[in-house]
């Protein structure tokens, strides 16, 4: 089965963040509501997935969004498609504020 070019991702954008263990559930809900749902609503976005892991001394989060083109990413990220777009409450939760996301071409 083949998909047409509008539904086949050509790029993925990967954001990663860490919080304290005690913020695991609260930040999970916040990231999903304020981040994942927002990305899902952006025209051109094909898909977005959120991953989370509770570690011994912290919690880790990863959001992967799938895009048909760099132009679709620029519509929400601006010219620098690797620049992080922080959520309003990220400084309250995240142990570090990453400046950049990872960008990969889907082969």
C-alpha positions as CSV (number, residue, x, y, z in Angstrom):
1,X,0.0,0.0,0.0
2,X,1.4,3.4,-0.9
3,X,0.5,6.7,0.5
4,X,0.3,9.9,-1.5
5,X,2.9,12.7,-0.9
6,X,0.6,14.7,1.4
7,X,0.4,11.9,3.9
8,X,3.9,10.5,3.6
9,X,6.2,12.2,6.1
10,X,9.4,13.5,4.6
11,X,10.8,15.0,7.8
12,X,10.5,14.3,11.5
13,X,11.2,16.8,14.3
14,X,12.3,15.4,17.7
15,X,12.1,17.3,20.9
16,X,13.4,15.9,24.2
17,X,13.0,17.2,27.7
18,X,13.6,16.2,31.4
19,X,11.7,16.9,34.6
20,X,11.8,15.9,38.2
21,X,10.3,12.5,39.0
22,X,7.5,14.1,41.0
23,X,6.4,16.1,38.0
24,X,6.0,13.1,35.7
25,X,2.2,12.9,35.6
26,X,1.6,16.6,35.8
27,X,4.0,17.4,33.0
28,X,2.7,14.5,31.0
29,X,-0.8,16.0,31.0
30,X,0.5,19.5,30.3
31,X,2.7,18.5,27.5
32,X,-0.1,16.5,25.8
33,X,-2.7,19.3,26.2
34,X,-0.5,22.3,25.4
35,X,2.1,20.7,23.1
36,X,0.9,17.6,21.3
37,X,-2.7,18.8,20.7
38,X,-1.3,22.1,19.4
39,X,1.0,20.4,17.0
40,X,-1.8,18.1,15.8
41,X,-3.8,21.2,14.9
42,X,-1.1,22.8,12.7
43,X,-1.9,22.6,9.0
44,X,0.4,20.2,7.3
45,X,1.2,18.1,10.3
46,X,0.8,14.4,9.5
47,X,1.2,12.9,13.0
48,X,2.7,13.6,16.4
49,X,3.6,11.1,19.1
50,X,4.6,11.6,22.7
51,X,6.8,9.3,24.7
52,X,7.7,9.3,28.4
53,X,9.9,7.3,30.7
54,X,10.2,7.5,34.5
55,X,13.9,7.0,35.4
56,X,15.5,6.5,38.8
57,X,16.1,10.3,39.5
58,X,14.1,12.1,36.8
59,X,11.5,11.8,34.0
60,X,12.2,11.9,30.3
61,X,9.9,13.1,27.5
62,X,10.2,13.0,23.8
63,X,7.8,14.4,21.1
64,X,8.2,13.3,17.5
65,X,6.2,15.2,14.9
66,X,5.9,14.1,11.2
67,X,5.9,16.6,8.3
68,X,5.5,16.5,4.5
69,X,8.0,19.4,3.9
70,X,10.3,21.9,5.5
71,X,7.8,24.6,4.5
72,X,5.1,22.9,6.6
73,X,7.5,23.0,9.6
74,X,8.4,26.7,9.0
75,X,4.7,27.6,9.2
76,X,4.8,27.1,12.9
77,X,8.6,27.2,13.8
78,X,9.8,30.1,11.7
79,X,12.8,30.1,9.5
80,X,15.0,28.0,11.8
81,X,13.2,24.6,11.8
82,X,15.5,23.3,14.5
83,X,14.8,26.0,17.0
84,X,12.8,24.8,20.0
85,X,9.4,26.4,20.5
86,X,9.0,26.2,24.3
87,X,5.6,25.9,26.0
88,X,4.6,28.7,28.4
89,X,5.2,26.6,31.6
90,X,8.3,24.7,30.4
91,X,10.6,26.8,32.6
92,X,8.5,25.7,35.6
93,X,9.0,22.0,34.8
94,X,12.0,21.3,32.7
95,X,15.4,20.7,34.2
96,X,17.0,22.3,31.2
97,X,15.5,24.4,28.4
98,X,16.8,22.8,25.2
99,X,17.6,25.4,22.5
100,X,17.3,23.0,19.5
101,X,15.3,20.0,18.4
102,X,16.6,17.2,16.1
103,X,15.5,17.2,12.5
104,X,15.7,14.1,10.3
105,X,14.8,13.4,6.7
106,X,12.7,10.2,6.3
107,X,14.3,8.1,3.7
